[in-house]
Structure formats: C-alpha cells, structure tokens
Amino acid sequence: MINLSTFETKAVIIKTQDFKENDKLVWFYTEKLGKITAVVRGAKRSKSKFLALTLPLCYGDYMVYKGKNLYTLQEGKIINSFQGLLDNLYKLTYSSYLCELIDIACADNEVNIELFRNLVTTLYLLNTDALDYELLIRSFELKLLKTTGYSLILDDCSICRKKISTSNYISLSYYGGVCDECPKEHGLFISKGAYNALRFLMNMDVDKIYRLNLNNEIKEEIERVTTFLISNNYAKKPKSLDMLKFIKE
C-alpha cells in the first residue's frame, strides 16, 4: 500500500547537485507535482541503483516521498535517458538551455501539464535530426512564455485591440503586434515574414513546425524578440544563452 505522502509521476531531471558524501539533490520537472527538489540517497555511489536514474536530462517514472522540506526519491524507471544529446555540442547546449528555462520560469510545485508535455516532446525531437534546432527552441520559448503568462498578442493590435492580419512591429510594453494607427515605440521593428512566423510557431504544435522553412535573417529576428522577453520577464537570465551565441559564431 502506498503511503499518502508518496507520489508517482513522470519527470525530467533538469538539474543535479552533490549533497553530503554520497547523496545528490535532484531537481525534477514533473507532470503531476510541477518542479520539485528531491534528496537521492547514495546516488553518487558507482553501484547505486539511482546512478543512471539521476543523470541530467533523464526522463522517467519516479516515486517520491514528501518530507518536511524536500522530497526523497524511492524508486524510478527510465523511459528515455536522452544521453544521446550529450554527444553533440549543439544538442547538449540547447537541451541544457531548455532545462534552465524551466528552472527559472517555473515556481516550485506549480503544475503545468501542457508545458511538461512540450518539454518532453521538444527533447524527443531534439534527439533526432528531423527538425531545425533553432526553430524547435524558438517554438518552445514561445510556448513557455504563453503558459507562464507572457503570451504575445498577434491576431489583434496589442494597444487598441483592433484585428490585424500582420504587422511589422512588436511592442515589448504591450506584448504584441501594433497596427498602423497606434504608436510604435518601446519595441522592435521586424519583417512581416518574421511576424507571421512568430504567430505560426506560437500556435502550432511543436512536432508540426517542420512545415516552416525560414531563412537565417527571419530566424534572427524571431530570436531577438524571444530573447528580450525571456531576459526581461523572469527572475534570472539564462546563462546558456551566452553559450548558444558563442557556438553559433
């Protein structure tokens, strides 16, 4: 019989830290509990049953016990270790960035099943060569912003709320497109192609973005928008962004 303080949930490991001599602190992003921190006893021992279960990026079924301040991992089963992402610098950096975004954007114990599923889907797609990595990341960024309360308004003017088909300006104060009659200030001019691509990426499921084929100029415009919004709306700026810029130069 399972104790009432014990929970079973799917989860992705977004961060780990050594704790005491043989233990680890593990940050899980879970389907049923949101972001939680758990102590994993003996996880640093080479023969520990928890060694593989607590590797960064690991996705699995986990059973955790709720203590006074932290959870304790009791059992686990790997669904996908995603260790193939570690063999490619681009994939490693992008996947680390995804985990860092979850860590900085999500409060502890805040359940968001849609975001959890988007994270898992993005990791699966990143683990293949089927899609453009950058578009995959931009799509996840926009969905993260949307599910955490910073969604862009793209079908209407973000200032006067008049219906618009497209725009060449994103207001960073009003979070969206601006019509030709409203003032274009405190934002970014972008091409109409980039504007339409932003709307597509925000509304389309992650696994459907293969339908979009963008040139580098438009991808850079979209990145400018998402980078600004992420840097200015969450408590910390993702450090992985600097690494992403470095490896692309």
N, C-alpha and C positions, 0 to 999 in steps of 0.2 A: 504493500500500500504506500502511495506517495504522500509524503508529508505536505501539509497545506502551504508550507513555506518553500517548497521545491517546485521549480518551473521547468518545463520542457519547451524549447524554442529553436528555430533555425537562426543562425547568426553568422556574421562575417567578423573576423578579427581585424580591427582597424589599427591597433597599437598594442605594444607589449613593453614591459619594463621589468628588470630584475628586482626581486624583492627578497630580502634576507638571503640566507646562504644557498638554498636550493629551490626557492619558490619564484613565482612570477606574478606580476599584476598584469591582467589582460583586459583590454577594453573591447567589448563586444558591441557590434551594432546588430540588434536582434529584431526579429519580426514581431514578437509579442510584448517585449518589455522596453523597446527603444534602446538607447545607449546605456550600457551598464559597465561597471568595473568589477572584476572578479579576482579573487586570490586563487591561484592554482598551485596546490601543494606539491612539491617535489618535481615541478615541471622542468627544472634545469638539469636534473639527473639524466644521464645518457640512456638509461634503461627505463625511464619513466613512460608509462602508458599515455601520459599527457604531452610528451615532447612534440610529436607530429601534430597533435590536436591544437597546439597553441602557437603555431607558426603564423607570422603575419600573412594576411590575405585569405587564410583558411576559411572555407565555408562549410558548415556542418550542422548537425543536430546536436544540441547541447542540453544537459540537465544541470541546473544551478540551484544552489540553496541560498536563500536570502538571510543574511546575518544582520547584525545591528547597523553596520555602516557599509559593508561590502557583501557581494555575493561570493560563494565558493563553488568552483566547478566540481561536479561529482562524476559525471560521465559525458562521453561525447562520441560522435561518429562522423567521420569526414564524408562530405558529399563531393566536394571538389577542393583540392588544396591550392589550385591556381599557381603552383610553383613554377609552371612554365613561363609565367610573367617575369620571373626573376632573371631569365636568361637573355632578355632583350632590354637594353638601356631605356629605350623609349617606352616600352610597355611597363617596365618597373617604375619609371618616373611618373607616368600617367596614373598607374594604379595606386601609387603612394599618394598622389595628389587627390584622388577620389576619396581615399580613407581620411586624409587630412581635412577635406571639405566636410565630411560627415562629422568629424570630431569638433570642428569649430562652429558648425552651423546648427547642430542639434543639441538641445538641452538633455541632461540625464533623464532617463525614464519617460521620455516623450515619444510615444508610439506613433509611427508614420509608416503604415504598411506599403503605401504607394512608393515612397522614397526607398524603402528597403528593397522592394522588388526591382526598382530602377537600378539600384546599386548592383544587385546580383546579375541582372541582365547585362549591364554595361561591362562587368568583369568577364562574363562569359564571352561577349563579343570582342572585347579587347584581347582575349586569349586566343582569338583566331586572327586571320589576316583578311577577313571578309569585308571590313569597313574601314573607311578613313579614320585614323585615330583621333585626329583633331576635331572632326565633326562629331564623333562619338562623345568626346569630352565636352564640347560646346552644348550638345543636346542634354547631357547630364547636368551641367551647370544651370541651364535654363529651367530644368525641372526641379532642381534643388531650390533655386530662387522662388519658383512658383509655390512649392509645397511648404516653404518656410515663411511665406507672407510677403515676398518681394517680386511678385509676378509683373511682367511687362504688359502694358495695355497697348495692343497693336491693331485692334479692329476699330477702335474709336480714338479720337483725339484725346490725349490724356489730360488736357486742360479744359476744353469746352464740352467734351464727350460727344461731339458730332461724329457720325460714322465716316470712316475714311477707308479707301481701298489700299492706299500705300502712303509712304511719307519718305522724306529724305533727312529726317531729324529725330533723334531720341532725346527726350528731356530726362535728365538724371535727377531732377527735382520731383517730377510728376510720374516717373516710371513708365514712359511710353512714348508713342509717336505724337507728333504735333501737326495739326492741319496748317494750311497756308495762311489762314486768318489770325492765328494765335502767335504770340511772340516766341521766337526761337532763341532761347538763352538758357544758360546753365545746362548745357548738354553737348551732344556730338552730332555733327553732320555725317550722314552715311549715304551710300548709294541706295537707290530703290531696290536694287538686286539684293543687297545685304539686308535691307528691311524685310523683304519678302522671305528671305532665307531664315531670318530670326523667327518669323511667325510660323514657318514650316517646322523648324526644329522644336519650338516650344509646344506645338500642338500634336506633333506626330510621335508615335511610339518609338522608343529607342531602336528597336530592331527593324524599323521601316526607313531609317534615314539613308539606306543605300540608294534610294530613289533620287537623292540630291547630289548633284555634281557641281561643285563650286571651284572657282579659281582662287589662287592664293590671296589676291587682293581682297576679295569678299570675305574670305576666312579671317583675314587680319582685322577687318572692320568689325566683324562679329566678336572676335576676341577682345577688342578694345572695350566694347560695351559690357561683356560679361565680367571682364577683369575689374573694371571700375565698380560695378555693382557689388561684386563679391568683396572687394577690398574695403568698401565703404559701409557695408551693412552688417558685417559680422565682427565679433569682438577682436579677432586676430586675422592678420593677413597670412594666407597660406605660404609657407616657406618654399614649398615645392614649385611655386610659380617661378622663382628665380632659377631653379634648376632647369625647368622647362625652357625658359628663354635661353639659357646657356647652351643646351644641347641642340637647339634649333639654329644657333648662329654658326 
